Amino acid sequence: MNFDHEPADILKRLGELRRADAPTHGGRVLSYVYDSGLAELDELAASAIRAVQPVNGLDPTTFTSVAVMEREVIEFARNLLGGDADVVGTVTTGGTESCLLAVKTARDVWRGTGSSARAGTPRLLAPVTVHAAFQKAAHYFGLELDLVPVGLDGVVAAKDVIARFGDDVAIVVVSAPSYAHAAMDPVVEVAAAAAEHGIACHVDACIGGWVLPFWEGVEPWNFTVPGVTSISADLHKFGYAPKGASVLLQRDRDRQRAQYFATTRWPGYPIVNPTILGSKSAGPLAAAWAIIQALGTSGLAELSESCARSTRALRDVIDGIEGLRVVGDPVGPLLAVASDEVVAADRRVDAHHWADQTREHGFLLQLQPSLVQSDGTILPATTHLTITPVTESVLDELSTALRSAADEVRGIPAVSAEVALAALPAEVGAALSAPDARPLSSEQAAQVLAAIGLAGASDGLPERMAPLLALIGALPAPLTERLLTELLARLVEPTS
Ligand SMILES: *Cc1c(COP(=O)(O)O)cnc(C)c1O
């Protein structure tokens, strides 16, 4: 066959495109990527993916390797997370899918069937810090979202959650720990009360699931806790697998069967599966399976200890920086850092200016917006760091970068909402503040993006994110959501 382009040329171009990406290895990006720092693990994963490349993960009866690998991953996860023979599970394509399926299962169990079927809208109850995947789940599956305010340290009081229990609550979700603040939710109390009320209790351990088993001083949070009905734990985070792998474990076979969708009522092959996709790659499963076997619990423990050492060291570094503070008492290898309001304004370090400035020193931190809770209290803007085993290899350079960046922006006030709004071209500001309920058209949204300098964002993120985050905070959420939708949609529109 005569190809349009030579494979070598195609791969050359791909290489060029990849060079423009944020670096996935070497510890320069402190979110999104979970680098074990072990090149041989990456090689093993690549080989495993290649070995199953043509396999369709849809059908484990035709491709029996899929069933064997999934069974072995589930067994490993069940043992790691304190499950007994009553705990069963599924490998999914990621944390979001695990969370979606936990909610779908609980909704269908809540609804019941036949003469015991329940009508009405079920409720999903969780601290406001619960991962946004649960907002997505409520949206997709038609649950009312009930988000409980947390303390300024990101920790929710168990009684505030339990006080909102009711017959319409299909599921309560707690995190171990939460992504934004690394706050450990009160799993034991909430799960016990949930069991009493017959409410499903999901522990979202997407980020903690593969690292907390080896962490010191963590309150109980896994299947050893009575009342916990399901746990999500991402293999593609601290299981060090390539993206596309997570587990959802459920207690009680009968409950878990509600996760499945089955139909024989069409003229094709029977569709019977516990996950959202149809045909799918077996690659991430094979890679995760291979990595688990290579590492075993002792390897995972060793990598977790590295994360713990680096997290302690970075916490000390930040504690030592005047004007910054670590939010709450983080559990696990992640930190949220806020401006320290206790020191005088001219000694404060704005967390977002700090993140932007740290980027100048070669490290990418993640800016997190402030949030007004339903009780009117405001969770401050923070900067997020996820610490992985590779962090230890750049610890000195990173520590220096964090200190220098803070020195360089100390005393510079946060970009205020007013300033962010005032910076908008007049006509844009007027259009945005008009009480016109009509949604923006694609064209109008694009004009606003252009006016605030965000059109053609295919070159990547702006150099400075602090002004953008301030703007996000200043505009009504539905409007920001609309604008960001436009931004992302236009990113993949054909240019010619
Ligand atoms: C990452 C994460 C998720 C969502 O997982 P994805 O793999 O990004 O879909 C859910 N919950 C928590 C706590 C997470 O950290």
The ligand as an SDF file (V2000), in Angstrom:
LIG
                    3D

 15 15  0  0  0  0  0  0  0  0999 V2000
   -8.5180   11.9090   40.2430 C   0  0  0  0  0  0  0  0  0  0  0  0
   -9.6790   11.7860   41.1470 C   0  0  0  0  0  0  0  0  0  0  0  0
  -10.9500   11.4220   40.6650 C   0  0  0  0  0  0  0  0  0  0  0  0
  -11.2720   11.3000   39.1830 C   0  0  0  0  0  0  0  0  0  0  0  0
  -10.4140   10.4560   38.5480 O   0  0  0  0  0  0  0  0  0  0  0  0
  -10.0220   10.5260   37.0060 P   0  0  0  0  0  0  0  0  0  0  0  0
   -9.1260    9.3420   36.9070 O   0  0  0  0  0  0  0  0  0  0  0  0
   -9.3300   11.8150   36.7410 O   0  0  0  0  0  0  0  0  0  0  0  0
  -11.2490   10.3600   36.2070 O   0  0  0  0  0  0  0  0  0  0  0  0
  -11.9480   11.2380   41.5870 C   0  0  0  0  0  0  0  0  0  0  0  0
  -11.7280   11.4410   42.8970 N   0  0  0  0  0  0  0  0  0  0  0  0
  -10.5380   11.8150   43.3930 C   0  0  0  0  0  0  0  0  0  0  0  0
  -10.3680   12.0350   44.8610 C   0  0  0  0  0  0  0  0  0  0  0  0
   -9.4720   12.0000   42.5280 C   0  0  0  0  0  0  0  0  0  0  0  0
   -8.2750   12.3920   43.0000 O   0  0  0  0  0  0  0  0  0  0  0  0
  1  2  1  0
  2  3  1  0
  2 14  2  0
  3  4  1  0
  3 10  2  0
  4  5  1  0
  5  6  1  0
  6  7  2  0
  6  8  1  0
  6  9  1  0
 10 11  1  0
 11 12  2  0
 12 13  1  0
 12 14  1  0
 14 15  1  0
M  END
$$$$
